[in-house]
Amino acid sequence: MSTIWDTIVVGVGGMGGAALFECARRGWRVLGLERHAMGHDRGSSHGQTRIIRKAYYEHPAYVPLLHRAYERWYDLEQRIGKHLLTECGVLSVGLPTSELLQGVETSANTHALPIEKFDADELRLRYPMFRFGPEYAGILERSGGFLAVDDCVRGYVDAARQLGATVHESETVFGWQATSREVIVRTDRGTYHAARLILTAGSWLGELLSDWGVPLTVMRQVPMWFGVEFPEQFRRDRMPCWIADTPAGMFYGFPMLDPLGVKIAEHYGAVEVGHPSEIDRQVHAADEERLWHFLTPHLPGVVGPRHCATVCTYTLTPDRHFLIDRHPEYDNVCIAGGFSGHGYKFASVVGEILADLVEHGRTSWPIDMFRWGRWTASSVD
Ligand SMILES: Cc1cc2nc3c(=O)[nH]c(=O)nc-3n(C[C@H](O)[C@H](O)[C@H](O)COP(=O)(O)OP(=O)(O)OC[C@H]3O[C@@H](n4cnc5c(N)ncnc54)[C@H](O)[C@@H]3O)c2cc1C
């Protein structure tokens, strides 16, 4: 007789891996179905690093989730015996009136988070590798830093497997059906039955919810690694992670962590498409030129050459806030997606929230802002 699973997780990437672990930790028989092989580079959670920070310019409502996310990342470190989160600080730079600086300050004030503020002169003295005009200012959050994302994703899947979770790699889910008592999931290899379903399919989430018209779009992103003139200036004891809001767009980067040089990218700034199959996976000269437009005036010590580049996707909601909720028609189906290019740092708490939602239909974590009902008539409240 085939197994009846307690929970099936569709999409074992950043969020799905953490959800799989949280379900296994609760003693459930849990199956993860992943269309690619583990460690693949077709989704949104591959690579070297993701920024993590608490003074969240996007909205102060994220801050309680971030406190919990940090705790859960440290927990994962202890479980797998690997350093994952490096607090080298995050420096935000922009005009004092910019969305970035105003937002960082609002979150810091609302939640009493320690920050350090710099005017343009102080910024130049403290961080001589940057060049910004006298109209700019900066804010440093010392507790910010970066996650070693490939290790984090692998860490959650390994920890889940150790607790008894099963993962089927290279198996694509084509569709699912639900009643209040059961879900049935169809793949290219078979049919599975479970009591509950978690959908964490990243950029493919829209096609698994096509009957409900979730307004998700996909955006191509191309981070690159460049050589620097004086590597000692870019070490992580001197250079924090950084985000810069400029008239040319929002850019971000990391200190130099290895011989590839510094990793730099633009946040958003590309066209939105409807499906990941429309994403151009080639790297073009124009992708690099956009970064040089920022680097030449603002980080002149980054001199090249370009050592590496990778194509990655954002999955966007219209308001750029996440989608985390129960399905509007089926209480035993939960969804997490639309992380809009800033979600990975939350994966550790999102896993916990998804397990809460399928187990109890609610969570004690504040997720009102992420409700499905903000777009459709069929709200679940
Ligand atoms: C270049 C870049 C930089 C970023 N920087 C940051 C940052 O600094 N800080 C931060 O917090 N966030 C950052 N993000 C955002 C963050 O990485 C994403 O929000 C997060 O990784 C999304 O995770 P996910 O689980 O939703 O998607 P994914 O990790 O892509 O997982 C979805 C999984 O579902 C699988 N799947 C899809 N469809 C099916 C199916 N039908 N059947 C089976 N499996 C399926 C996919 O193969 C994939 O493995 C960045 C994103 C990018 C692209």
The ligand as a MOL file (V3000), in Angstrom:
LIG
                    3D

  0  0  0     0  0            999 V3000
M  V30 BEGIN CTAB
M  V30 COUNTS 53 58 0 0 0
M  V30 BEGIN ATOM
M  V30 1 C 20.1250 37.6110 -7.2800 0
M  V30 2 C 19.2820 37.5430 -6.0500 0
M  V30 3 C 19.7060 38.1690 -4.9080 0
M  V30 4 C 18.9380 38.1360 -3.7530 0
M  V30 5 N 19.3980 38.7210 -2.6150 0
M  V30 6 C 18.7260 38.5740 -1.4640 0
M  V30 7 C 19.2720 39.0550 -0.2520 0
M  V30 8 O 20.3720 39.6170 -0.2380 0
M  V30 9 N 18.5770 38.8550 0.8900 0
M  V30 10 C 17.3640 38.2110 0.9030 0
M  V30 11 O 16.7850 38.0610 1.9860 0
M  V30 12 N 16.8180 37.7410 -0.2430 0
M  V30 13 C 17.4650 37.8980 -1.4080 0
M  V30 14 N 16.9500 37.3990 -2.5780 0
M  V30 15 C 15.6070 36.8210 -2.5780 0
M  V30 16 C 15.6060 35.3910 -2.1000 0
M  V30 17 O 16.7380 34.7080 -2.5490 0
M  V30 18 C 14.3150 34.7330 -2.5510 0
M  V30 19 O 13.2270 35.5140 -2.0830 0
M  V30 20 C 14.1680 33.3310 -2.0160 0
M  V30 21 O 15.3370 32.5980 -2.2610 0
M  V30 22 C 12.9590 32.6690 -2.6380 0
M  V30 23 O 12.8800 31.3210 -2.1820 0
M  V30 24 P 11.7530 30.3500 -2.7230 0
M  V30 25 O 11.8090 29.1470 -1.8840 0
M  V30 26 O 10.4540 31.1060 -2.8280 0
M  V30 27 O 12.1740 30.0180 -4.2350 0
M  V30 28 P 13.2370 28.9250 -4.7290 0
M  V30 29 O 14.3860 28.8660 -3.8190 0
M  V30 30 O 13.4820 29.2010 -6.1690 0
M  V30 31 O 12.4630 27.5560 -4.5530 0
M  V30 32 C 11.4100 27.1380 -5.3600 0
M  V30 33 C 11.6630 25.6830 -5.6970 0
M  V30 34 O 10.4950 25.0880 -6.2220 0
M  V30 35 C 10.8820 24.1800 -7.2170 0
M  V30 36 N 9.6950 23.9460 -8.0610 0
M  V30 37 C 9.0600 24.8710 -8.7900 0
M  V30 38 N 8.0000 24.3240 -9.4070 0
M  V30 39 C 7.9750 23.0220 -9.0580 0
M  V30 40 C 7.1310 21.9460 -9.4110 0
M  V30 41 N 6.0880 22.1040 -10.2320 0
M  V30 42 N 7.4120 20.7170 -8.8960 0
M  V30 43 C 8.4650 20.5400 -8.0590 0
M  V30 44 N 9.3000 21.5510 -7.7100 0
M  V30 45 C 9.0590 22.7680 -8.2010 0
M  V30 46 C 12.0190 24.9090 -7.9210 0
M  V30 47 O 12.8140 24.0380 -8.6930 0
M  V30 48 C 12.7600 25.5210 -6.7400 0
M  V30 49 O 13.7740 24.6650 -6.2540 0
M  V30 50 C 17.6960 37.4470 -3.7500 0
M  V30 51 C 17.2540 36.8060 -4.9130 0
M  V30 52 C 18.0510 36.8440 -6.0610 0
M  V30 53 C 17.5620 36.1310 -7.2800 0
M  V30 END ATOM
M  V30 BEGIN BOND
M  V30 1 1 1 2
M  V30 2 1 2 3
M  V30 3 2 2 52
M  V30 4 2 3 4
M  V30 5 1 4 5
M  V30 6 1 4 50
M  V30 7 2 5 6
M  V30 8 1 6 7
M  V30 9 1 6 13
M  V30 10 2 7 8
M  V30 11 1 7 9
M  V30 12 1 9 10
M  V30 13 2 10 11
M  V30 14 1 10 12
M  V30 15 2 12 13
M  V30 16 1 13 14
M  V30 17 1 14 15
M  V30 18 1 14 50
M  V30 19 1 15 16
M  V30 20 1 16 17
M  V30 21 1 16 18
M  V30 22 1 18 19
M  V30 23 1 18 20
M  V30 24 1 20 21
M  V30 25 1 20 22
M  V30 26 1 22 23
M  V30 27 1 23 24
M  V30 28 2 24 25
M  V30 29 1 24 26
M  V30 30 1 24 27
M  V30 31 1 27 28
M  V30 32 2 28 29
M  V30 33 1 28 30
M  V30 34 1 28 31
M  V30 35 1 31 32
M  V30 36 1 32 33
M  V30 37 1 33 34
M  V30 38 1 33 48
M  V30 39 1 34 35
M  V30 40 1 35 36
M  V30 41 1 35 46
M  V30 42 1 36 37
M  V30 43 1 36 45
M  V30 44 2 37 38
M  V30 45 1 38 39
M  V30 46 1 39 40
M  V30 47 2 39 45
M  V30 48 1 40 41
M  V30 49 2 40 42
M  V30 50 1 42 43
M  V30 51 2 43 44
M  V30 52 1 44 45
M  V30 53 1 46 47
M  V30 54 1 46 48
M  V30 55 1 48 49
M  V30 56 2 50 51
M  V30 57 1 51 52
M  V30 58 1 52 53
M  V30 END BOND
M  V30 END CTAB
M  END
